[in-house]
Amino acid sequence: MISFPSLRLRWLFRRRSHQIASKSLMEPVRVGTVYLGIAEDGSPLYETAVFGGRCDGYERRYRTYGAAVVGHYETVRMVEGRQ
């Protein structure tokens, strides 16, 4: 059996996909939310990022799955200009 130095690595290798949500908007803009792993304080860490368009490079991080899902949809609304 392979021994990993941290719980975070063991969890990451067990997961098939870290993607929580993804939405392609008018080309070539995409908003993606992913699970990044365990933060140094032991809490989970999620991130929403925008790729392309006027908000390219925008990133936001969350500590809970629920906050990540809400944040994803808020970011989609922002990119679409509805916020």
C-alpha positions in Angstrom: 0.0 0.0 0.0 1.2 3.5 -0.9 1.4 5.9 2.1 0.6 9.5 1.4 1.9 12.3 3.6 -1.4 14.0 4.1 -5.2 13.3 4.3 -5.6 15.9 1.5 -3.6 13.8 -1.0 -5.5 10.6 -0.1 -8.8 12.3 -0.7 -7.7 13.8 -4.0 -6.6 10.5 -5.3 -9.9 8.8 -4.4 -12.0 11.5 -6.1 -12.7 11.0 -9.8 -13.8 14.6 -10.5 -13.3 17.8 -8.5 -15.7 19.8 -10.7 -18.7 21.1 -8.9 -20.3 23.1 -11.6 -19.4 24.5 -15.0 -21.3 26.9 -17.3 -20.3 28.0 -20.8 -21.8 31.4 -21.6 -21.4 33.3 -24.9 -18.3 32.0 -26.4 -15.5 32.0 -25.3 -16.6 32.6 -21.6 -16.7 29.8 -19.1 -17.4 29.8 -15.3 -16.2 26.8 -13.4 -16.3 25.8 -9.8 -14.0 23.1 -8.4 -13.0 21.4 -5.2 -9.4 22.3 -4.5 -8.8 20.0 -1.5 -8.2 20.5 2.2 -6.9 23.9 3.4 -4.1 24.1 5.9 -6.6 24.6 8.7 -8.4 21.3 7.8 -11.4 22.8 6.2 -12.4 22.0 2.6 -11.6 24.6 -0.1 -13.6 25.3 -3.3 -13.0 27.9 -6.0 -15.0 29.6 -8.7 -13.1 31.1 -11.7 -14.0 32.9 -14.9 -12.2 32.1 -18.1 -12.5 34.6 -20.9 -14.6 37.7 -21.5 -14.6 40.9 -19.5 -14.3 39.1 -16.1 -11.4 36.9 -17.2 -9.3 35.9 -14.2 -12.0 36.5 -11.6 -11.6 34.0 -8.7 -13.5 33.5 -5.5 -12.9 30.8 -2.8 -15.3 29.1 -0.4 -15.1 26.9 2.7 -18.4 24.9 2.2 -19.9 23.1 -0.7 -23.2 25.0 -0.4 -21.4 28.4 -0.5 -19.5 27.2 -3.6 -22.7 26.3 -5.4 -24.4 29.6 -4.5 -21.2 31.5 -5.4 -21.0 29.7 -8.8 -24.5 30.9 -9.7 -23.8 34.4 -8.4 -20.7 34.5 -10.6 -22.7 33.4 -13.6 -25.2 36.2 -13.0 -22.3 38.7 -12.7 -20.7 37.6 -15.9 -24.0 37.7 -17.7 -24.5 41.3 -16.4 -27.5 40.6 -14.2 -25.9 41.7 -11.0 
